[in-house]
Amino acid sequence: MRFFLLSFFLTFSLYAKDITPNDVYTQVMLISDEIHFLLKHYGIKHKHKEIIERVKVDTKLKPRNAWQKTYEIMVKINILRAEYNLPIVEPTNMSPVLHLNPDLVYEQTQRILTELNIFKLRKGIVSPKFKEKQYNGKTPVDVFNGLSHISASLDELNKGGVTPSFVFGENMRLYDDITLVLEHLNIEDKTIPKIKDIDSTPTDTFNIGMKMLEKIKELQIGAGIDFVNFSEFRKSRSTPSEVFGITQLVLAELQTIKAYIGVDNITGSANRYNTKTPVEVDQLMSWNLRKLNLIHSLNKRR
C-alpha cells in the first residue's frame, strides 16, 4: 500500500505543471471571448478600445490583486444571473495569507469559465468552442489588466455598473475586517460615522479608498510586508463601478495585515442591500478610513 501511494505521488508530481502568468493569461482571454460572445448575443454595443484605455495600469502588482479582481468578476456574474432570474451563488473566498500562490488565480479563472458555461446552459445559449491561444512574456499586470477589461465588459452586459447597494455591501465586509484587526491589536475604537456629505461624488469616495491603500501600505512597510504602489490607479473622475473596484483592492491588501497579525478569519460574504445611496457608501467608506487610521503599528498592544 505504501509503495502504491509513493508511486501515485511520484507519478502525479511528474505531470504537475508550474502555472505561469502566460497560462493564466490564456484563460483570461478565453473568459474575454465568452463575454464578447454574450455581448454580441444580446446585441449590446461593446466599447472595446475605450475600456482597454480606461482600465489599463502599468505597475508591479501581486497575485492577490488579480485574485481579488476575479472575486469582483464573480460578483458581477451574480448580478448577471439575477438580471436573468437565476439564483445567486456566493463567490468563493479564502483565508488571509501573506503571499498568495499565483496558481489560485488560475483556479479562479476555471470557476469563472464554469459559471459562464452554466449561465449559457440555463439560458439555452449555444456558443462556439473558443480555442486557447498561447502567449509569451505575460506578467501579473497583464493578467490584472485583462481581468479589469472583463469586469468592465460585464458592466456593459449587465446594462450598467454595480449599484451603490452592492458597493455598500463590500464596504461592510471592509468594516468587519478592520474591526477584527482593531480587536486583535487591543485598540479601542470610539469612532462613529460622520454626518452624511450630501455633496459627495463617486470620485470623492474613490479617493477615500486611495487613502486607505496608502495607510495599509504604511503599515505594510513598517511590518516588512511586500507592498504595492497604487498611484497608477488615481483618476480625475470615477464611476460607482470603480469605487467597487477600489474597495476590492483595499480588501486584498487588508488580507496581508490579517495574516501578519494572526487573524485567520475568512472575510465574510456581503449581505444584500437594496436601497443604499452613493452618499451612504461615502459615509461608510469615510468611517472605515477613520477606523483604519487608529492603527499606528501592527505590534499587538499589551
C-alpha positions in Angstrom: 0.0 0.0 0.0 2.8 2.4 0.9 4.6 1.5 -2.4 1.3 2.3 -4.3 0.9 5.7 -2.6 4.5 6.6 -3.2 4.2 5.6 -6.8 1.0 7.7 -7.1 2.5 10.8 -5.7 5.7 10.4 -7.8 3.6 9.9 -10.9 1.4 12.9 -10.1 4.5 15.1 -9.5 5.8 14.2 -12.9 2.7 15.6 -14.5 2.2 18.6 -12.2 2.7 21.8 -14.2 4.1 25.1 -12.9 1.4 27.6 -13.8 2.9 30.8 -15.3 1.3 34.2 -16.0 1.2 33.1 -19.6 -1.0 30.2 -18.6 -3.3 32.4 -16.6 -3.5 35.0 -19.4 -4.6 32.3 -21.8 -7.5 31.5 -19.5 -8.3 35.2 -19.1 -8.5 35.6 -22.9 -10.9 32.6 -23.0 -13.1 34.4 -20.5 -12.9 37.5 -22.6 -14.0 35.6 -25.7 -17.0 34.3 -23.7 -18.0 37.7 -22.5 -17.7 39.2 -26.0 -19.9 36.4 -27.4 -22.6 37.2 -24.8 -22.4 40.9 -25.6 -22.9 40.1 -29.3 -25.7 37.6 -28.5 -27.6 40.2 -26.6 -27.0 42.9 -29.1 -25.0 45.1 -26.7 -22.5 47.5 -28.1 -19.0 46.9 -26.7 -16.7 49.9 -26.2 -13.6 47.7 -26.5 -10.8 50.2 -27.1 -12.3 52.7 -24.7 -12.5 50.2 -21.9 -8.9 49.0 -22.5 -7.6 52.5 -22.2 -9.7 53.3 -19.2 -8.7 50.2 -17.1 -5.1 49.7 -18.1 -2.5 50.3 -15.4 1.3 49.9 -15.5 2.7 49.0 -12.1 4.0 45.9 -10.3 1.1 44.0 -8.8 0.8 40.9 -6.7 -1.2 37.8 -7.4 -3.6 38.8 -4.5 -4.7 41.8 -6.6 -5.6 39.6 -9.6 -7.3 37.1 -7.3 -9.5 39.9 -5.8 -10.3 41.0 -9.4 -11.6 37.5 -10.1 -13.8 37.8 -7.0 -15.1 41.1 -8.4 -16.0 39.3 -11.7 -17.8 36.5 -9.8 -19.9 39.2 -8.1 -20.8 40.7 -11.4 -21.7 37.3 -12.8 -24.1 37.0 -9.9 -25.6 40.4 -11.0 -26.0 38.9 -14.5 -27.7 35.8 -13.1 -30.1 37.9 -11.1 -30.9 40.0 -14.2 -32.0 36.8 -15.9 -33.9 35.4 -13.0 -31.3 32.9 -11.9 -30.4 32.4 -8.2 -27.2 34.0 -6.8 -24.4 31.7 -5.8 -21.9 33.2 -3.3 -18.4 33.7 -4.7 -15.5 31.6 -3.2 -13.4 33.3 -0.6 -10.2 32.2 1.2 -8.2 32.5 4.4 -5.9 35.5 4.6 -2.3 34.9 3.5 0.9 37.0 3.2 1.8 35.6 -0.2 -1.0 34.3 -2.3 0.0 31.4 -4.6 -0.4 32.5 -8.3 -1.9 29.1 -9.0 -5.0 30.2 -7.1 -5.7 32.9 -9.7 -5.7 30.2 -12.3 -8.2 28.2 -10.2 -10.4 31.2 -10.1 -10.4 31.6 -13.9 -11.7 28.0 -14.1 -14.5 28.9 -11.7 -15.4 31.9 -13.8 -15.5 29.8 -17.0 -17.7 27.2 -15.3 -20.1 29.9 -14.2 -20.4 31.3 -17.7 -21.0 27.9 -19.1 -23.7 27.3 -16.5 -25.3 30.6 -17.4 -25.3 29.7 -21.1 -26.8 26.3 -20.4 -29.6 27.7 -18.2 -30.5 30.3 -20.8 -30.2 27.9 -23.8 -27.3 29.8 -25.4 -25.1 27.8 -27.8 -21.7 29.3 -28.4 -18.7 28.2 -30.4 -15.8 26.4 -28.6 -13.2 29.1 -28.3 -9.6 28.0 -29.0 -6.9 28.5 -26.4 -4.1 30.8 -27.7 -0.6 30.5 -26.4 1.1 33.7 -25.1 4.7 34.5 -24.1 6.2 37.2 -21.9 3.0 38.0 -20.0 3.2 39.4 -16.5 0.9 39.7 -13.4 -0.1 43.2 -14.5 -1.1 41.8 -18.0 -3.3 39.3 -16.2 -4.8 42.1 -14.0 -5.5 44.4 -16.9 -7.2 41.5 -18.8 -9.4 40.8 -15.8 -10.2 44.5 -15.4 -11.3 44.6 -19.0 -13.6 41.6 -18.4 -15.0 43.3 -15.3 -15.8 46.5 -17.2 -17.3 44.4 -20.1 -19.6 42.7 -17.6 -20.9 46.2 -16.6 -22.0 46.5 -20.2 -23.5 43.1 -20.2 -25.3 44.0 -17.0 -26.6 47.2 -18.7 -24.9 49.3 -16.0 -22.2 49.2 -13.4 -22.7 47.8 -9.9 -25.3 49.7 -7.8 -24.5 51.6 -4.6 -26.1 48.8 -2.7 -23.5 46.3 -3.9 -20.7 48.7 -3.2 -22.1 49.3 0.3 -22.1 45.5 0.9 -18.5 45.3 0.0 -17.6 48.2 2.3 -19.4 46.4 5.2 -17.0 43.5 4.6 -14.2 46.0 5.0 -15.8 47.3 8.1 -15.9 43.9 9.7 -12.3 43.1 8.7 -11.0 46.3 10.1 -13.0 45.8 13.3 -11.4 42.3 13.7 -7.9 43.8 13.3 -8.5 46.5 15.9 -9.8 44.0 18.4 -6.8 41.7 17.8 -4.4 44.6 18.4 -6.3 45.7 21.5 -7.0 49.1 20.0 -10.0 50.9 21.4 -12.4 52.1 18.8 -14.6 55.1 19.7 -15.2 56.2 16.1 -18.7 56.9 14.9 -19.9 57.7 11.4 -19.8 61.4 10.4 -22.8 63.2 9.1 -23.6 62.3 5.5 -21.9 64.5 2.9 -24.8 65.1 0.5 -22.4 66.7 -2.0 -20.1 63.7 -2.1 -19.4 62.1 -5.5 -18.1 58.7 -6.5 -14.8 60.4 -7.2 -14.7 61.6 -3.6 -15.4 58.1 -2.3 -12.8 56.6 -4.7 -10.2 59.0 -3.3 -11.0 57.8 0.3 -10.2 54.3 -1.0 -6.9 55.5 -2.3 -6.1 57.0 1.2 -7.0 53.6 2.7 -4.5 51.9 0.4 -1.8 54.4 1.4 -2.5 53.8 5.1 -2.2 50.0 4.6 1.0 50.5 2.6 2.4 52.4 5.5 1.6 49.6 7.9 3.0 47.0 5.4 6.3 48.9 5.2 6.5 49.1 9.0 6.0 45.3 9.2 8.2 44.3 6.3 5.3 43.1 4.2 5.6 43.3 0.4 3.5 46.3 -0.7 2.1 47.7 -4.0 2.4 51.2 -5.3 -1.2 52.1 -6.3 -0.5 55.6 -7.5 -1.2 54.4 -11.1 -4.9 53.9 -10.1 -5.6 57.6 -9.4 -8.3 59.0 -11.5 -9.6 62.5 -12.1 -13.2 61.2 -12.3 -14.5 57.9 -11.0 -17.6 55.8 -11.6 -19.5 53.8 -8.9 -18.1 50.6 -10.5 -14.6 52.0 -10.0 -15.5 52.6 -6.4 -16.4 49.0 -6.2 -13.0 48.1 -7.7 -11.0 50.2 -5.3 -12.9 48.6 -2.4 -11.7 45.2 -3.7 -8.1 46.4 -3.8 -8.4 47.5 -0.2 -9.9 44.2 0.8 -7.0 42.3 -0.9 -4.3 44.4 0.8 -6.0 44.1 4.2 -5.7 40.3 4.0 -1.9 40.7 4.4 -2.4 42.7 7.6 -4.8 40.0 8.9 -2.3 37.2 8.0 0.7 39.1 9.6 -1.0 39.6 13.0 -2.6 36.1 13.0 -6.2 36.8 12.2 -7.2 33.7 10.3 -10.9 34.6 9.8 -12.1 34.4 6.2 -13.8 37.7 5.2 -17.5 37.1 5.2 -19.8 37.2 2.2 -21.5 40.5 1.5 -25.0 41.0 2.9 -27.7 42.0 0.5 -28.8 45.7 0.5 -31.4 47.2 -1.8 -31.8 50.9 -1.1 -28.3 52.3 -0.4 -27.2 55.5 -2.0 -23.8 56.9 -3.1 -23.9 59.2 -0.1 -24.3 56.3 2.3 -21.4 54.5 0.6 -19.2 57.6 1.0 -20.2 57.8 4.7 -19.3 54.2 5.4 -16.0 54.4 3.4 -15.0 57.5 5.4 -15.8 55.6 8.6 -13.6 52.7 7.5 -10.7 55.1 6.9 -11.0 56.6 10.4 -11.1 53.2 11.9 -8.0 52.2 9.9 -6.2 55.3 11.0 -6.3 54.2 14.6 -3.7 51.6 13.8 -0.2 53.0 14.1 1.7 49.7 14.3 1.0 46.0 13.8 2.7 45.2 17.1 0.0 43.9 19.4 -0.6 46.3 22.3 -0.3 44.9 25.9 
